[in-house]
Amino acid sequence: MELRPPAQSDRRQGLSKAAEMVVSAIPGVGGPLGVMLADVLARRYNRRMQEWLTDLAVALRELEERVGDFEHLANNEAFVDAVAAGTRIAERSRREKRELLRNAVLNTALAVDPDEDRQHVFFDLIDRLPPVSLRLLKFLADPQYREEIMVAESSFPETELVLVADIAHRLSPVQSPANASGDVEVLLDKQCERLKDEGLLDVGSLTEAGYNGEHSYFAHYVRLDAVTRFGRSFLAFIEDPRDHGA
C-alpha cells in the first residue's frame, strides 16, 4: 500500500478559507490586521494538519513493514471511517491528543477492536475528554505508568483508596505542588466523576467529596483498580501498537 505524506490539498485550501471566515466574523477586525490574523490562523491549521497526516502516513508505513501489506485497507469501511474521524478531531486538537488519534487509527488497521460501533464511541471519547482526563485513566489502570509518573516517590498499593488531590499535580503540567491553589485538584476530581459517568470507572470507584470547615473543596478518594473492562478496552485502543511488537 503506497503511503506518502500529502502535499498541498483542497482540504488545506479549505482551512485557509475557513480562517478568513473566522477573522471576517470578528467585529472591527479588517484591513492589514485581518489579513495578518487570517494568515496566522491558516498557517497554524495547515501545519497542524500536515503534521497529523504525515505522522499518520509514517506510522502506517512502519506498521505495514511489521505485519504485512495494508492494500486491503483502502476498501475497509471501518478504517476509512477511522481516518475520517481522526482527521476531523485532529483539526482542533494539540499534539498529545493527535498522537492518541493516530494510535486509534493504527489499531483500527490491525482490527484490535472489531466492534465498529464501539470504535465510534471510542473516537467520540477521544474528542470529548481532555488530555488530563485520559492521563488520569491511564494512571489508574497502568502500574508501570504510575511508576514512571511517581519517579522516586513512594508508590500506592494496587487496591488502595487514593486522594485525588495527591495525584493531581503529577498529572497536570501547569501546576506544581509548591504553587497549589486547589484548582487542579478540583479539575482532576471532576474528571474522576466524568470517567465514572462515561462507564470507564466502576460505579463504586469514588468516595464522597465535599467541603471542609474552612469552605475549601476536598476531593474524592479513588480506587486504583477501578477501571472497567470497557475502560481498559478504550485504553488499549489508544495505545501505540508499535510499542508492543505489533
Backbone torsions as a table, in degrees:
resi	resn	phi	psi	omega
1	MET	NA	123.5	-178.7
2	GLU	-75.3	122.0	-176.7
3	LEU	-126.7	97.3	-179.6
4	ARG	-115.5	136.5	174.0
5	PRO	-59.5	132.5	-175.1
6	PRO	-72.9	152.2	174.6
7	ALA	-99.4	-154.5	179.9
8	GLN	-56.6	135.7	-175.4
9	SER	-138.1	169.4	175.6
10	ASP	-60.4	-34.7	-178.7
11	ARG	-64.0	-43.6	179.5
12	ARG	-64.9	-39.9	176.8
13	GLN	-63.1	-36.8	176.8
14	GLY	-63.2	-37.2	178.2
15	LEU	-65.9	-37.1	176.5
16	SER	-61.4	-43.7	177.4
17	LYS	-63.4	-38.7	179.2
18	ALA	-63.0	-40.5	178.7
19	ALA	-62.2	-41.0	178.1
20	GLU	-62.5	-39.2	-179.9
21	MET	-66.5	-39.8	178.7
22	VAL	-61.1	-47.8	-178.2
23	VAL	-65.2	-41.4	-178.0
24	SER	-65.7	-21.4	-179.5
25	ALA	-82.0	-9.5	-179.5
26	ILE	-86.3	118.3	-178.4
27	PRO	-59.0	135.0	174.3
28	GLY	83.4	-2.3	180.0
29	VAL	-105.0	115.0	179.2
30	GLY	-160.9	-170.3	178.6
31	GLY	61.3	-147.9	-178.0
32	PRO	-58.0	-38.3	179.5
33	LEU	-63.5	-43.8	179.0
34	GLY	-62.3	-42.0	178.3
35	VAL	-62.0	-43.1	-179.2
36	MET	-63.4	-45.9	-179.7
37	LEU	-63.6	-42.8	179.3
38	ALA	-61.9	-39.3	-179.6
39	ASP	-66.3	-44.0	179.5
40	VAL	-62.3	-47.0	179.8
41	LEU	-61.3	-44.7	-178.1
42	ALA	-63.1	-43.6	-179.1
43	ARG	-64.9	-40.0	179.6
44	ARG	-66.1	-44.4	177.7
45	TYR	-62.7	-45.7	-178.9
46	ASN	-62.2	-41.9	179.3
47	ARG	-65.0	-42.3	179.3
48	ARG	-60.7	-45.9	-178.8
49	MET	-69.6	-36.1	177.5
50	GLN	-63.9	-43.2	178.3
51	GLU	-62.6	-43.7	-179.3
52	TRP	-61.4	-50.7	-175.7
53	LEU	-69.2	-36.8	177.8
54	THR	-66.8	-46.3	179.2
55	ASP	-59.5	-42.1	-179.8
56	LEU	-65.2	-43.9	-179.8
57	ALA	-63.2	-43.5	179.3
58	VAL	-63.6	-44.4	-179.0
59	ALA	-64.0	-41.7	178.1
60	LEU	-63.9	-38.7	178.7
61	ARG	-64.4	-44.0	178.9
62	GLU	-61.5	-41.8	-178.8
63	LEU	-68.7	-38.0	179.7
64	GLU	-62.4	-36.5	178.9
65	GLU	-64.3	-25.5	-178.5
66	ARG	-88.4	-40.3	-168.3
67	VAL	-110.9	-7.3	178.8
68	GLY	114.9	179.7	-172.5
69	ASP	-62.7	136.7	178.4
70	PHE	-104.4	18.6	-177.2
71	GLU	-54.6	-35.7	-176.4
72	HIS	-65.1	-18.4	-174.9
73	LEU	-66.0	-27.1	-179.4
74	ALA	-60.5	-26.0	-179.9
75	ASN	-108.6	13.2	-179.3
76	ASN	-95.1	109.3	-174.8
77	GLU	-62.1	-38.1	-179.6
78	ALA	-63.8	-39.9	179.1
79	PHE	-68.2	-44.4	178.2
80	VAL	-60.0	-42.6	177.1
81	ASP	-60.8	-41.0	-178.2
82	ALA	-65.0	-43.5	178.2
83	VAL	-63.2	-42.9	-180.0
84	ALA	-64.3	-45.4	179.8
85	ALA	-65.4	-43.8	179.7
86	GLY	-61.8	-41.4	-179.7
87	THR	-66.7	-41.3	179.1
88	ARG	-61.4	-42.7	-179.2
89	ILE	-74.9	-36.3	-178.9
90	ALA	-61.1	-30.3	178.5
91	GLU	-52.0	-36.3	-173.9
92	ARG	-116.5	24.6	-175.6
93	SER	-125.7	148.5	176.1
94	ARG	-83.4	179.1	-170.1
95	ARG	-57.3	-44.7	-176.3
96	GLU	-56.5	-44.9	-179.3
97	LYS	-75.0	-33.2	178.1
98	ARG	-63.2	-33.7	177.0
99	GLU	-65.8	-38.3	177.2
100	LEU	-67.0	-38.3	176.8
101	LEU	-63.6	-42.2	176.4
102	ARG	-58.7	-46.2	179.9
103	ASN	-60.7	-39.4	179.5
104	ALA	-63.1	-40.6	177.8
105	VAL	-65.7	-42.4	178.6
106	LEU	-60.5	-43.4	-179.4
107	ASN	-69.4	-29.2	173.3
108	THR	-66.7	-39.8	177.1
109	ALA	-60.5	-34.0	179.9
110	LEU	-88.3	-1.6	-177.5
111	ALA	55.5	43.0	177.3
112	VAL	-59.4	-40.9	175.6
113	ASP	-125.3	103.2	-174.6
114	PRO	-74.4	-5.2	-179.4
115	ASP	-80.2	105.6	-174.9
116	GLU	-67.2	-34.5	177.5
117	ASP	-62.8	-41.5	-180.0
118	ARG	-68.1	-34.3	175.7
119	GLN	-59.5	-42.3	177.8
120	HIS	-61.2	-42.4	178.6
121	VAL	-63.2	-41.6	-178.7
122	PHE	-64.0	-43.4	177.8
123	PHE	-63.5	-37.3	177.1
124	ASP	-62.8	-39.6	177.9
125	LEU	-65.6	-42.3	177.2
126	ILE	-58.8	-40.3	-178.4
127	ASP	-66.5	-45.4	-170.1
128	ARG	-86.8	-31.3	-176.3
129	LEU	-83.6	136.0	177.4
130	PRO	-71.0	156.4	-179.2
131	PRO	-54.0	-37.5	-178.2
132	VAL	-64.9	-31.7	177.7
133	SER	-68.4	-38.1	178.2
134	LEU	-69.5	-37.1	175.0
135	ARG	-64.8	-39.0	179.1
136	LEU	-62.1	-44.5	179.4
137	LEU	-61.3	-43.0	178.6
138	LYS	-65.4	-38.5	178.3
139	PHE	-60.1	-42.5	-178.1
140	LEU	-72.3	-27.1	-173.6
141	ALA	-96.2	-25.9	-166.6
142	ASP	-119.3	105.2	179.8
143	PRO	-59.5	-36.5	-179.9
144	GLN	-65.7	-41.2	177.0
145	TYR	-63.8	-38.7	177.7
146	ARG	-60.8	-42.1	179.7
147	GLU	-63.0	-39.9	178.4
148	GLU	-64.3	-39.0	-179.4
149	ILE	-71.8	-41.3	-175.4
150	MET	-72.4	-28.5	-177.9
151	VAL	55.6	-112.9	-174.7
152	ALA	-88.4	-4.7	-177.9
153	GLU	-75.8	157.7	179.0
154	SER	-66.8	140.9	-178.3
155	SER	-87.9	167.9	-179.7
156	PHE	-96.9	141.5	171.7
157	PRO	-59.9	149.6	-173.1
158	GLU	-54.2	-43.2	-173.1
159	THR	-102.1	12.6	-175.8
160	GLU	-74.7	145.1	169.1
161	LEU	-79.9	123.0	-175.9
162	VAL	-116.0	134.7	176.6
163	LEU	-67.4	126.8	-178.0
164	VAL	-57.4	-35.0	179.0
165	ALA	-60.5	-27.8	-178.6
166	ASP	-74.2	-19.3	179.6
167	ILE	-110.8	-7.3	-173.3
168	ALA	-59.7	-49.0	-174.2
169	HIS	-69.4	-19.9	178.8
170	ARG	-76.4	-22.2	-175.8
171	LEU	-104.1	-9.8	-179.7
172	SER	-109.3	122.2	-179.4
173	PRO	-77.6	-3.0	-171.7
174	VAL	-101.6	-4.5	-176.2
175	GLN	-146.8	131.8	176.9
176	SER	-99.1	161.5	179.4
177	PRO	-59.3	-31.7	-177.6
178	ALA	-67.2	-25.4	-177.9
179	ASN	-112.5	26.8	-174.1
180	ALA	-65.8	125.5	176.4
181	SER	-108.4	-8.1	-177.4
182	GLY	97.6	-15.7	-177.2
183	ASP	-62.7	-44.0	-178.5
184	VAL	-66.4	-36.9	177.8
185	GLU	-61.7	-44.1	178.9
186	VAL	-64.5	-43.0	179.3
187	LEU	-58.2	-49.9	-178.8
188	LEU	-65.5	-36.7	179.8
189	ASP	-63.4	-43.7	178.2
190	LYS	-64.9	-33.4	177.8
191	GLN	-68.1	-33.4	174.3
192	CYS	-59.5	-45.1	178.1
193	GLU	-62.4	-39.3	-179.0
194	ARG	-66.0	-42.4	178.2
195	LEU	-61.3	-37.9	177.9
196	LYS	-66.6	-43.4	-179.5
197	ASP	-63.2	-29.1	180.0
198	GLU	-83.2	-1.3	-179.9
199	GLY	83.1	12.2	-178.5
200	LEU	-89.1	-22.0	174.4
201	LEU	-119.6	149.9	177.4
202	ASP	-59.8	151.3	179.9
203	VAL	-63.5	-26.6	179.7
204	GLY	-97.8	21.5	-173.6
205	SER	-79.2	-19.8	-173.9
206	LEU	-118.6	144.0	169.8
207	THR	-86.9	179.7	177.2
208	GLU	-73.1	150.7	174.5
209	ALA	-122.7	168.3	-179.8
210	GLY	179.0	-146.0	-178.0
211	TYR	-126.8	144.7	178.3
212	ASN	-87.5	-172.4	-175.7
213	GLY	-65.0	-20.8	179.4
214	GLU	-96.2	15.3	178.9
215	HIS	61.6	27.6	174.6
216	SER	-96.8	135.9	-178.3
217	TYR	-66.2	133.6	169.4
218	PHE	-120.2	142.2	-166.7
219	ALA	-87.1	170.7	173.0
220	HIS	-64.5	160.4	158.6
221	TYR	-94.9	143.3	-179.7
222	VAL	-126.4	143.0	-179.8
223	ARG	-87.0	132.3	-174.5
224	LEU	-70.1	-24.4	-177.8
225	ASP	-99.7	27.0	-169.1
226	ALA	-94.6	2.2	-178.6
227	VAL	-71.4	130.1	-177.1
228	THR	-75.4	169.6	175.3
229	ARG	-61.1	-39.8	176.6
230	PHE	-61.2	-42.5	178.6
231	GLY	-63.0	-39.1	179.5
232	ARG	-70.8	-34.3	175.0
233	SER	-64.1	-39.9	177.8
234	PHE	-63.5	-45.2	179.2
235	LEU	-61.8	-40.1	177.8
236	ALA	-62.8	-33.0	-178.4
237	PHE	-70.6	-26.6	-178.1
238	ILE	-106.2	8.9	173.6
239	GLU	-83.3	147.3	177.8
240	ASP	-75.2	114.0	-177.9
241	PRO	-65.7	-18.4	178.9
242	ARG	-70.6	-17.8	178.3
243	ASP	-79.9	-9.2	-174.0
244	HIS	-122.7	26.2	175.6
245	GLY	62.9	39.9	-179.2
246	ALA	-57.3	NA	NA
